[in-house]
Amino acid sequence: MRHVLITMSAAIICSWALAAPPAQPLLKEGPCPSGYSSSGNYCTPGNSARFAISKQGPCPSGYSSSGNYCVATSERSKTAIPKSGPCPSGYNSSGSYCLSNR
């Protein structure tokens, strides 16, 4: 029984580590992306919202365009950040973005 609990705990931890970052409020740049609603100068995530970033050219791999934003296409999308020079350690270049290696 103990072996089963350890295996289940490891599976839960691994699936959590592969999850995309949670949706967070964004500065409003035109209409809010899918799953978000307008709140003053911000777009706030609803229950179905996925992680999104401001769009800078074509969206990176694992993201789709929604107005002026790139929205993660699944819970397994890698974390994306806008690229400014070389990507930091732990990230790879994807167009105008850096994607996490995880």
N, C-alpha and C positions, 0 to 999 in steps of 0.2 A: 504494500500500500504506500509506503514512504517513497519508493522509487517512482510510482505513478504521480504522486504529488510534485516531486522534484521535476519530472519530465513536463508536467502540465505548467508549472511555474516558469520553466525555461521557455516554453512555447509562447506563453503570454508575454514575457519580457521581450522575446525576439520580435513578435508581431508589433509590439509597441515601438520598438526601435526602428521599424521599417515604416511607421506611419508618417504621413506628411504633417507638417506643423499645423497647429490649430488655426482656424480663421481668426483674424484680428481686425480691429477698426482700421480703415484706410482714409487718408486725406481724399476728399471728394474732387475728382477730376472729370467732370461731366456726369452722365448717368452712372449710378452704382452698378457694379458687376452682379451677375446672377447670384441670388442667395443673400444679397446685402440690401439694406434699406438706408435711405437718406436720413441723417440726423445732424442738422446744422451744416458744418463744413466737413462732415465725415460720412463715410459709408460704414454702417455697423452690420456685423454678420448676424444672420438668422440661424435657426437650428440646422438648416440644410447647407449652409455656406461652407465652402472649402477655402483653403489658404489662397490668397491672391496678392499680386504685386502690381505696381504701375507698369504699364506697357511701354517698352523702349524698343521699337522695331518688332520683328516677328517674335512670337512667344517661344520660350525655350521648350525643349523636349519634355513631355509630360504635362504641358499646360495648353490651354486653349484661350483664344481671344474672346473677351466680353467687354465691348466698348473700349475704354482706355486702360483696360486691365488685362492681366494674364491670370487665369484661374486654374488651379491644380485640377487635372482631369480625374484623379482618383486619390484615395487615401495613401497610396504607395508612391505618389509623385515625390521626387526629391525636392529638398528645400532650394529655392532659387533666390538669388540676390542680384541687384543691378551690378553690372560690371563697370569697374573704374580702374583701368590698368590691369595688371596681372591678377588672376584670381588668388584668394588667400589659400593657405594650406588647408587641405581637405575638400577643396572645390575644384571643378573642371570647367573650362569655358564652354558655353553653348550660346553662340551669337553674342548678343548684348548682355548676357547674363552669366553668372557663375552658379553651377549646380553642385550640391553636396555630393560627396562620393559614397555616402551610405546607401 
